[in-house]
Amino acid sequence: MNKLILYISILLLLDSCISSNRSENPLQVKVDIINKIPLNVIKEKNGNFYSIKINLINKTDSTVRFWMMTTSWWDHMVFSSHGICFYWLRCNHNFPTIKKLLPKESIVYNGIIQICDTSIYKNKKSFKLGFILINKNEYNVGQDDDFDILIDRKKNNKHIIWCDNPIILNK
């Protein structure tokens, strides 16, 4: 009987180890387009601009820690379609820092996207936004000269958590 209990315990332990190593994303990305921004409000002469709300949600039962730029959080975001970019303001004190999300907690980023290529209206009806995840243990301040890991992941489309639903722009 003791051997049976030991055998079942080992199986349960192995199953939990395998489950914890699966590549399921700890975060969920939700995106809402708030509205189109008139050119006079943004003080631009031409272009198409939209306010956007990005919600990063810890969908696990444990704390998630990841690297993020202090000011230029949009550096961690990519679009599934070319011709869309973030319209950004200047940032003076920008460096990698650790963000911490408790279980089921979320963090919201509000920004502005710009349609850099207006043919997106004709060719693409929708697109997605992805968040490039860099876990706490994947980067060491002082040992890495700069934040090359982010550039590499963006270039090679690695470790991107895509939003669940497509983003549809109204003209």
Backbone as CSV, one residue per row, in Angstrom:
resi,resn,N_x,N_y,N_z,CA_x,CA_y,CA_z,C_x,C_y,C_z
1,MET,0.815,-1.189,0.000,0.000,0.000,0.000,0.867,1.264,0.000
2,ASN,1.959,1.230,0.802,2.871,2.365,0.854,3.525,2.621,-0.506
3,LYS,3.844,1.540,-1.221,4.445,1.689,-2.546,3.462,2.329,-3.515
4,LEU,2.196,1.984,-3.404,1.165,2.566,-4.266,1.025,4.064,-4.006
5,ILE,1.019,4.460,-2.749,0.935,5.880,-2.388,2.173,6.616,-2.889
6,LEU,3.342,6.019,-2.715,4.579,6.618,-3.207,4.536,6.769,-4.727
7,TYR,4.088,5.750,-5.435,3.995,5.767,-6.889,3.040,6.867,-7.362
8,ILE,1.883,6.972,-6.737,0.902,8.014,-7.107,1.461,9.399,-6.802
9,SER,2.142,9.542,-5.686,2.745,10.829,-5.328,3.782,11.262,-6.355
10,ILE,4.605,10.330,-6.795,5.633,10.643,-7.807,4.964,11.057,-9.119
11,LEU,3.926,10.343,-9.520,3.206,10.692,-10.748,2.602,12.091,-10.660
12,LEU,1.993,12.415,-9.534,1.411,13.747,-9.359,2.489,14.829,-9.384
13,LEU,3.620,14.555,-8.754,4.724,15.502,-8.749,5.257,15.732,-10.159
14,LEU,5.451,14.656,-10.902,5.924,14.776,-12.280,4.923,15.539,-13.142
15,ASP,3.645,15.264,-12.969,2.618,15.956,-13.741,2.611,17.451,-13.442
16,SER,2.787,17.820,-12.182,2.806,19.245,-11.846,4.054,19.921,-12.400
17,CYS,5.187,19.223,-12.442,6.413,19.781,-13.033,6.229,20.001,-14.524
18,ILE,5.653,19.040,-15.192,5.417,19.172,-16.637,4.445,20.307,-16.899
19,SER,3.385,20.396,-16.099,2.389,21.458,-16.285,2.988,22.830,-16.079
20,SER,3.870,22.974,-15.090,4.440,24.292,-14.820,5.444,24.706,-15.884
21,ASN,5.971,23.766,-16.663,6.939,24.103,-17.699,6.310,24.359,-19.063
22,ARG,5.012,24.194,-19.180,4.360,24.465,-20.458,4.512,25.931,-20.797
23,SER,4.504,26.232,-22.076,4.788,27.602,-22.508,3.531,28.464,-22.560
24,GLU,2.610,28.267,-21.649,1.417,29.100,-21.598,1.809,30.490,-21.109
25,ASN,1.231,31.503,-21.742,1.558,32.870,-21.369,0.921,33.245,-20.043
26,PRO,1.695,33.859,-19.151,1.129,34.264,-17.870,0.255,35.518,-17.980
27,LEU,0.415,36.252,-19.077,-0.316,37.505,-19.253,-1.324,37.406,-20.381
28,GLN,-2.367,38.179,-20.245,-3.353,38.332,-21.303,-3.303,39.787,-21.740
29,VAL,-3.423,40.027,-23.035,-3.384,41.378,-23.580,-4.768,41.714,-24.130
30,LYS,-5.341,42.791,-23.615,-6.625,43.286,-24.124,-6.409,44.695,-24.642
31,VAL,-6.986,44.979,-25.806,-6.802,46.280,-26.433,-8.156,46.866,-26.793
32,ASP,-8.316,48.136,-26.483,-9.513,48.871,-26.884,-9.089,50.134,-27.605
33,ILE,-9.705,50.367,-28.761,-9.549,51.653,-29.437,-10.613,52.563,-28.833
34,ILE,-10.187,53.649,-28.262,-11.129,54.544,-27.604,-11.862,55.391,-28.637
35,ASN,-11.107,56.150,-29.424,-11.734,56.947,-30.475,-10.671,57.513,-31.418
36,LYS,-11.136,58.032,-32.538,-10.255,58.722,-33.478,-9.998,60.117,-32.915
37,ILE,-8.765,60.565,-33.030,-8.387,61.866,-32.473,-8.345,62.887,-33.601
38,PRO,-9.098,63.979,-33.487,-9.055,65.033,-34.508,-7.655,65.652,-34.591
39,LEU,-7.261,66.034,-35.796,-5.914,66.586,-36.011,-5.658,67.841,-35.182
40,ASN,-6.678,68.690,-35.011,-6.470,69.921,-34.235,-6.193,69.622,-32.759
41,VAL,-6.695,68.516,-32.251,-6.442,68.132,-30.856,-5.001,67.671,-30.679
42,ILE,-4.509,66.921,-31.642,-3.152,66.381,-31.536,-2.099,67.338,-32.116
43,LYS,-2.582,68.418,-32.718,-1.723,69.468,-33.283,-0.823,68.941,-34.396
44,GLU,-1.425,68.138,-35.261,-0.739,67.633,-36.450,-1.488,68.138,-37.680
45,LYS,-0.773,68.223,-38.803,-1.383,68.733,-40.035,-2.120,67.660,-40.814
46,ASN,-1.627,66.419,-40.738,-2.315,65.325,-41.425,-2.018,64.016,-40.721
47,GLY,-2.784,63.017,-41.082,-2.597,61.700,-40.493,-3.866,61.196,-39.837
48,ASN,-3.813,59.957,-39.419,-4.919,59.321,-38.729,-4.406,58.824,-37.382
49,PHE,-5.007,59.301,-36.317,-4.563,59.016,-34.961,-5.739,58.479,-34.137
50,TYR,-5.436,57.495,-33.284,-6.461,56.878,-32.452,-5.927,56.727,-31.035
51,SER,-6.784,57.012,-30.061,-6.396,56.724,-28.682,-6.632,55.236,-28.431
52,ILE,-5.720,54.650,-27.676,-5.741,53.203,-27.467,-5.514,52.914,-25.987
53,LYS,-6.190,51.893,-25.491,-6.019,51.443,-24.104,-5.559,49.995,-24.155
54,ILE,-4.401,49.722,-23.550,-3.820,48.385,-23.527,-3.823,47.900,-22.083
55,ASN,-4.427,46.752,-21.876,-4.548,46.190,-20.541,-3.752,44.888,-20.489
56,LEU,-2.717,44.847,-19.651,-1.941,43.614,-19.417,-2.470,42.995,-18.134
57,ILE,-2.953,41.773,-18.230,-3.606,41.110,-17.108,-2.824,39.853,-16.722
58,ASN,-2.517,39.738,-15.447,-1.891,38.524,-14.928,-3.007,37.498,-14.763
59,LYS,-3.016,36.488,-15.601,-4.088,35.502,-15.549,-3.728,34.281,-14.709
60,THR,-2.611,34.356,-13.981,-2.179,33.227,-13.160,-2.552,33.437,-11.693
61,ASP,-2.280,32.433,-10.901,-2.507,32.510,-9.452,-1.236,32.875,-8.697
62,SER,-0.214,33.317,-9.424,1.029,33.714,-8.767,1.484,35.066,-9.305
63,THR,2.408,35.679,-8.611,2.938,36.979,-9.013,3.791,36.824,-10.263
64,VAL,3.618,37.749,-11.199,4.408,37.757,-12.430,5.295,39.000,-12.411
65,ARG,6.588,38.781,-12.664,7.551,39.893,-12.724,8.189,39.896,-14.109
66,PHE,8.247,41.083,-14.706,8.803,41.194,-16.050,9.447,42.559,-16.224
67,TRP,10.336,42.626,-17.221,11.037,43.868,-17.531,10.182,44.738,-18.428
68,MET,10.266,46.048,-18.196,9.528,47.020,-19.004,10.319,48.326,-18.953
69,MET,10.278,49.076,-20.034,10.922,50.380,-20.022,10.104,51.318,-19.139
70,THR,10.769,52.201,-18.391,10.070,53.063,-17.443,9.122,54.032,-18.134
71,THR,9.530,54.612,-19.236,8.696,55.592,-19.927,8.192,55.066,-21.263
72,SER,9.063,54.525,-22.075,8.666,54.099,-23.427,8.147,52.658,-23.412
73,TRP,7.053,52.458,-22.690,6.429,51.134,-22.605,6.060,50.603,-23.981
74,TRP,5.792,51.499,-24.932,5.402,51.092,-26.293,6.512,50.357,-27.020
75,ASP,7.743,50.443,-26.529,8.837,49.668,-27.124,8.592,48.167,-27.001
76,HIS,7.766,47.769,-26.046,7.447,46.358,-25.823,6.245,45.888,-26.643
77,MET,5.721,46.764,-27.478,4.522,46.437,-28.254,4.868,46.334,-29.743
78,VAL,4.220,45.399,-30.412,4.362,45.242,-31.860,2.970,45.092,-32.467
79,PHE,2.879,45.403,-33.743,1.626,45.257,-34.472,1.761,44.143,-35.499
80,SER,0.677,43.459,-35.762,0.692,42.375,-36.749,0.727,42.909,-38.172
81,SER,0.496,44.193,-38.335,0.457,44.804,-39.654,1.452,45.961,-39.728
82,HIS,2.119,46.065,-40.854,3.008,47.210,-41.073,2.156,48.441,-41.320
83,GLY,2.702,49.594,-41.094,1.977,50.829,-41.362,1.269,51.395,-40.142
84,ILE,1.432,50.745,-39.004,0.848,51.243,-37.758,1.993,51.433,-36.772
85,CYS,1.988,52.552,-36.085,3.052,52.803,-35.108,2.477,53.600,-33.940
86,PHE,3.238,53.661,-32.884,2.831,54.477,-31.754,3.271,55.909,-31.990
87,TYR,2.388,56.825,-31.717,2.695,58.253,-31.723,3.149,58.546,-30.301
88,TRP,4.408,58.888,-30.159,4.948,58.988,-28.811,5.452,60.377,-28.485
89,LEU,5.457,60.615,-27.209,5.990,61.863,-26.677,7.415,61.606,-26.222
90,ARG,8.134,62.648,-26.022,9.525,62.496,-25.567,9.564,61.940,-24.150
91,CYS,10.619,61.174,-23.905,10.820,60.674,-22.540,12.262,60.935,-22.149
92,ASN,12.449,61.465,-20.965,13.782,61.885,-20.530,14.536,60.847,-19.712
93,HIS,13.844,60.077,-18.932,14.506,59.181,-17.989,14.028,57.759,-18.239
94,ASN,14.498,57.154,-19.310,13.987,55.874,-19.763,15.021,54.771,-19.545
95,PHE,14.634,53.731,-18.810,15.529,52.606,-18.574,14.685,51.376,-18.222
96,PRO,15.264,50.175,-18.349,14.523,48.960,-18.000,14.275,48.875,-16.493
97,THR,13.075,48.462,-16.132,12.715,48.278,-14.731,11.806,47.051,-14.612
98,ILE,11.715,46.514,-13.423,10.870,45.340,-13.187,9.446,45.796,-12.841
99,LYS,8.480,45.230,-13.528,7.066,45.423,-13.200,6.603,44.180,-12.464
100,LYS,5.711,44.368,-11.520,5.209,43.249,-10.723,3.686,43.287,-10.764
101,LEU,3.102,42.174,-11.201,1.652,42.042,-11.201,1.259,40.891,-10.289
102,LEU,0.462,41.197,-9.311,-0.050,40.170,-8.404,-1.064,39.306,-9.147
103,PRO,-1.446,38.169,-8.595,-2.426,37.306,-9.266,-3.701,38.076,-9.628
104,LYS,-4.119,37.915,-10.871,-5.334,38.529,-11.425,-5.280,40.051,-11.496
105,GLU,-4.143,40.655,-11.168,-3.979,42.103,-11.231,-3.692,42.513,-12.673
106,SER,-3.952,43.779,-12.989,-3.671,44.267,-14.336,-3.029,45.644,-14.281
107,ILE,-2.419,46.004,-15.387,-1.835,47.330,-15.555,-2.333,47.856,-16.891
108,VAL,-2.675,49.145,-16.918,-3.242,49.752,-18.114,-2.283,50.800,-18.663
109,TYR,-2.094,50.753,-19.976,-1.302,51.765,-20.675,-2.213,52.462,-21.671
110,ASN,-2.227,53.785,-21.621,-3.003,54.586,-22.563,-2.033,55.252,-23.518
111,GLY,-2.317,55.164,-24.791,-1.425,55.744,-25.777,-2.168,56.186,-27.013
112,ILE,-1.395,56.545,-28.000,-1.934,56.993,-29.289,-1.234,56.213,-30.379
113,ILE,-2.023,55.645,-31.291,-1.428,54.997,-32.451,-1.658,55.881,-33.663
114,GLN,-0.743,55.766,-34.598,-0.802,56.531,-35.840,-0.812,55.552,-36.999
115,ILE,-1.677,55.816,-37.955,-1.683,55.023,-39.179,-0.670,55.677,-40.109
116,CYS,0.491,55.063,-40.216,1.592,55.616,-41.013,1.409,55.316,-42.489
117,ASP,0.686,54.274,-42.805,0.422,53.872,-44.185,-1.088,53.777,-44.348
118,THR,-1.685,54.748,-45.037,-3.148,54.796,-45.149,-3.722,53.680,-46.011
119,SER,-2.880,52.941,-46.715,-3.408,51.816,-47.486,-3.931,50.718,-46.577
120,ILE,-3.623,50.821,-45.270,-4.142,49.830,-44.328,-5.660,49.840,-44.329
121,TYR,-6.253,51.015,-44.574,-7.710,51.094,-44.633,-8.254,50.263,-45.793
122,LYS,-7.504,50.235,-46.886,-7.972,49.530,-48.081,-7.651,48.036,-48.024
123,ASN,-6.467,47.702,-47.538,-5.997,46.319,-47.607,-6.297,45.487,-46.368
124,LYS,-6.295,46.096,-45.228,-6.480,45.356,-43.981,-7.709,45.882,-43.265
125,LYS,-8.550,44.979,-42.854,-9.729,45.372,-42.087,-9.419,45.387,-40.597
126,SER,-8.411,44.616,-40.189,-8.090,44.538,-38.769,-6.616,44.171,-38.588
127,PHE,-6.158,44.312,-37.360,-4.788,43.944,-37.012,-4.773,43.574,-35.536
128,LYS,-3.634,43.082,-35.072,-3.483,42.740,-33.654,-2.273,43.462,-33.074
129,LEU,-2.288,43.593,-31.764,-1.174,44.175,-31.030,-0.610,43.067,-30.146
130,GLY,0.715,43.018,-30.073,1.375,42.022,-29.237,2.290,42.677,-28.224
131,PHE,2.425,42.025,-27.085,3.318,42.478,-26.016,4.518,41.545,-25.958
132,ILE,5.720,42.111,-26.007,6.954,41.326,-25.936,7.309,41.130,-24.463
133,LEU,7.239,39.884,-24.031,7.490,39.549,-22.636,8.971,39.249,-22.413
134,ILE,9.536,39.907,-21.405,10.894,39.618,-20.943,10.788,39.333,-19.452
135,ASN,10.868,38.064,-19.092,10.742,37.671,-17.691,11.876,38.238,-16.856
136,LYS,11.626,38.349,-15.570,12.593,38.941,-14.633,13.976,38.312,-14.735
137,ASN,14.036,36.996,-14.873,15.333,36.298,-14.869,16.026,36.280,-16.230
138,GLU,15.475,36.938,-17.235,16.055,36.906,-18.578,16.952,38.098,-18.895
139,TYR,17.093,39.003,-17.972,17.910,40.194,-18.209,18.600,40.582,-16.914
140,ASN,19.873,40.987,-17.002,20.640,41.399,-15.832,21.205,42.795,-16.057
141,VAL,20.789,43.730,-15.235,21.312,45.094,-15.320,22.792,45.052,-14.997
142,GLY,23.593,45.719,-15.801,25.029,45.752,-15.569,25.780,44.686,-16.352
143,GLN,25.188,43.518,-16.517,25.843,42.467,-17.290,25.568,42.620,-18.777
144,ASP,24.394,43.141,-19.115,24.061,43.404,-20.514,24.250,44.897,-20.756
145,ASP,24.971,45.235,-21.830,25.274,46.640,-22.091,24.019,47.470,-22.332
146,ASP,23.076,46.923,-23.025,21.832,47.636,-23.250,20.692,46.627,-23.316
147,PHE,19.583,47.030,-23.824,18.392,46.187,-23.806,18.255,45.439,-25.133
148,ASP,19.362,44.763,-25.545,19.382,44.022,-26.810,18.340,42.914,-26.873
149,ILE,17.977,42.367,-25.734,17.013,41.277,-25.712,15.671,41.718,-26.311
150,LEU,15.271,42.959,-26.028,14.023,43.488,-26.582,14.130,43.648,-28.094
151,ILE,15.227,44.183,-28.555,15.447,44.379,-29.988,15.455,43.037,-30.710
152,ASP,16.123,42.043,-30.138,16.187,40.707,-30.734,14.805,40.067,-30.829
153,ARG,14.040,40.158,-29.759,12.708,39.542,-29.768,11.772,40.230,-30.751
154,LYS,11.901,41.534,-30.858,11.062,42.273,-31.805,11.432,41.884,-33.239
155,LYS,12.729,41.829,-33.500,13.223,41.501,-34.843,12.848,40.082,-35.260
156,ASN,12.898,39.141,-34.323,12.649,37.732,-34.626,11.255,37.242,-34.239
157,ASN,10.377,38.175,-33.846,9.003,37.827,-33.446,8.972,36.713,-32.396
158,LYS,9.760,36.876,-31.350,9.836,35.876,-30.279,9.169,36.402,-29.009
159,HIS,8.585,35.485,-28.257,8.013,35.779,-26.944,6.984,36.905,-27.000
160,ILE,6.145,36.882,-28.015,5.106,37.895,-28.170,3.772,37.315,-27.725
161,ILE,3.097,38.035,-26.869,1.755,37.658,-26.431,0.781,38.551,-27.192
162,TRP,0.012,37.951,-28.082,-0.905,38.713,-28.931,-2.236,38.935,-28.229
163,CYS,-2.852,40.062,-28.524,-4.179,40.330,-27.962,-5.166,39.301,-28.497
164,ASP,-6.196,39.057,-27.733,-7.163,38.019,-28.070,-7.977,38.350,-29.324
165,ASN,-8.466,39.552,-29.396,-9.370,39.936,-30.484,-8.687,40.906,-31.441
166,PRO,-9.067,40.855,-32.723,-8.499,41.815,-33.669,-8.971,43.235,-33.367
167,ILE,-8.144,44.186,-33.723,-8.449,45.606,-33.546,-8.976,46.120,-34.883
168,ILE,-10.124,46.742,-34.840,-10.741,47.264,-36.060,-10.844,48.782,-35.916
169,LEU,-10.318,49.488,-36.904,-10.349,50.950,-36.878,-11.549,51.466,-37.678
170,ASN,-12.174,52.501,-37.145,-13.215,53.199,-37.895,-12.576,54.391,-38.570
171,LYS,-12.917,54.607,-39.822,-12.306,55.724,-40.565,-12.632,57.063,-39.988
